[in-house]
Amino acid sequence: MSGEALQPIRGMSDIAAPDIQLWQHLERVARDILACYHFSEVRTPIVEYTSVFTRSLGEATDVVQKEMYTFEDRGGRSLTLRPEGTAGIMRYVANAGQDAQDARIFYIGPMFRAERPAAGRRRQFHQLGAECMGSPSPAADAEIIALQVHLLQAWGIKDFKLELNTRGLPDDHARVADGIRAALRPHRADLCDDCQRRFDENPLRIIDCKKSGCRAIVEQIPPVTEYMGTEARKYLQELMELLRQLEIPATANPYLVRGLDYYVHTVWEITHTGLGAQDALAGGGRYQMQMGRQTCEGVGFAIGLERILAVLQGQGVNGTDFARRPCVWLVSQGEAAFRENMLLMQSLRMRGIEASMDLSGRSMKAQMRAANKANSRFVVIRGEEEMERGTFQLKSMDSGTQEELELPEIMQRLIQERELS
């Protein structure tokens, strides 16, 4: 195997200690909070039929046109590695039938986009998302935003910024597109190549362009809400009022749009200056999409976990802060003690106590070095004298104190330490 084949594909990474400990901490905290909001987990396949994404995200979106990993299986069917989580969840909801129409679902897992790797952009990245199914309601939107903010705060993310806007009702979309085209037509030649293509295909994406020249032009035209009916604007006002009541700081940004076609009504984005130019930390919105004969409606969000880690590490948080410290290391002198310690190690593990020992028959000195290296809190030592007396030596690696105890006392002490830790 070549050296290149031993490396991960560019834009994808192995995740191991110490970073994995921070990942696991984020997931533990998230699962606890999501349970408080009565969300249950669904795990969808990472590969779906391509139509799941093209019909829901929109044929003219950048994700569909430029960023999907799409291939044919042996039967000639077009398959795609999921570029985002919502479409697969909606496919699941449509397949599950009426029972899932009011579901509260979350997911955690890898997504894939064929992008040029850069800071904040990965070809394999991970998202945590939540979807609350149901018809449009400012209260439901406020609740899902509150959940997302709660997660960020519980993870220790500081100084993030929440901005909101509306995409309007489905009936507003054609008027919005026509209004944007009319406003931008005098400036069309000055738009970037991508935005000139978007002018006919999906002019709303021009509003979302990050290139400075296009942004300067967009700031000169009316906000998209000018082309919407009163119902959409009223809906956004009600949502902003609910967020104020929940004491969640939020700013209305009339130029905020999200590039996927399934959005209706509320869209929002959370940014953080610690991410640099690619400052989007998380986002969400209310959506409506057709899955087969069913129309799926809901509101949800996605959080990029790699970006969460980048912000936390910028704040000085590391995986080692959450590393689990082994409870006890068993040290043996002699074959009989070794066999007794094997039995004790398994008994401790069956009681939920982290226990390890050297299995290669090394000297006691080498075994103690291994206990130190593992950063164990305690060492249980058993040699020939302890075997004769039916006792064990329990040594605290923090204080250095050591006492001789019988097996029931050892078990009770270690179980108490587990409960206190």
LINQUI-V891653 format. One record per backbone hydrogen bond with DSSP energy under -1.0 kcal/mol. NH is the residue of the N-H (numbers start at 1). CO is the residue of the C=O. Records with the same first field share a line. If there is no record, write none. Layout:
BEGIN
NH: CO + CO
END
This chain:
BEGIN
7: 4
12: 9
20: 16
23: 19
24: 20
25: 21
26: 22
27: 23
28: 24
29: 25
30: 26
31: 27
32: 28
33: 29
34: 30
35: 31
36: 32
37: 33
38: 35
39: 34
40: 104
42: 106
48: 80
50: 78
52: 49
53: 50
54: 50
55: 51
57: 53
61: 58
65: 61
66: 62
67: 63
71: 79
73: 77
76: 73
79: 71
80: 48
81: 69
82: 46
89: 85
90: 86
91: 87
92: 88
93: 89
94: 90
95: 91
96: 92
97: 93
100: 97
101: 98
103: 100
105: 131
106: 40
107: 129
109: 127
111: 125
112: 82
113: 123
114: 67
115: 113
118: 121
121: 118
123: 11
124: 11
125: 111
127: 109
128: 303
129: 107
130: 301
131: 105
132: 299
133: 103
134: 297
141: 137
142: 138
143: 139
144: 140
145: 141
146: 142
147: 143
148: 144
149: 145
150: 146
151: 147
152: 148
153: 149
154: 150
155: 151
157: 152
161: 271
163: 269
164: 251
165: 267
167: 265
172: 169
176: 172
177: 173
178: 174
179: 175
180: 176
181: 177
182: 178
183: 179
184: 180
185: 181
187: 184
188: 185
190: 187
191: 188
196: 192
197: 193
198: 194
199: 195
201: 197
202: 198
205: 202
206: 203
209: 206
215: 211
216: 212
217: 213
218: 214
219: 215
220: 217
221: 218
226: 223
227: 224
228: 225
233: 229
234: 230
235: 231
236: 232
237: 233
238: 234
239: 235
240: 236
241: 237
242: 238
243: 239
244: 240
245: 241
246: 242
247: 244
248: 243
251: 162
253: 164
256: 253
261: 57
263: 260
264: 286
265: 168
267: 165
268: 284
269: 163
270: 282
271: 161
272: 279
275: 272
276: 273
279: 277
281: 270
282: 270
283: 302
284: 268
285: 300
286: 266
287: 298
288: 262
289: 296
291: 294
294: 291
296: 289
298: 287
299: 132
300: 285
301: 130
302: 283
303: 128
304: 281
305: 126
308: 304
309: 305
310: 306
311: 307
312: 308
313: 309
314: 310
315: 311
316: 313
317: 312
321: 318
322: 319
328: 354
329: 378
330: 356
331: 380
333: 382
338: 334
339: 335
340: 336
341: 337
342: 338
343: 339
344: 340
345: 341
346: 342
347: 343
348: 344
349: 345
350: 346
352: 349
353: 348
356: 328
367: 363
368: 364
369: 365
370: 366
371: 367
372: 368
373: 369
374: 370
375: 372
376: 371
377: 326
378: 327
379: 395
380: 329
381: 393
382: 331
387: 383
388: 384
389: 385
390: 386
391: 386
392: 405
393: 381
394: 403
395: 379
396: 401
397: 377
400: 396
403: 394
405: 392
410: 406
411: 407
412: 408
413: 409
414: 410
415: 411
416: 412
417: 413
418: 414
419: 415
420: 416
421: 417
END
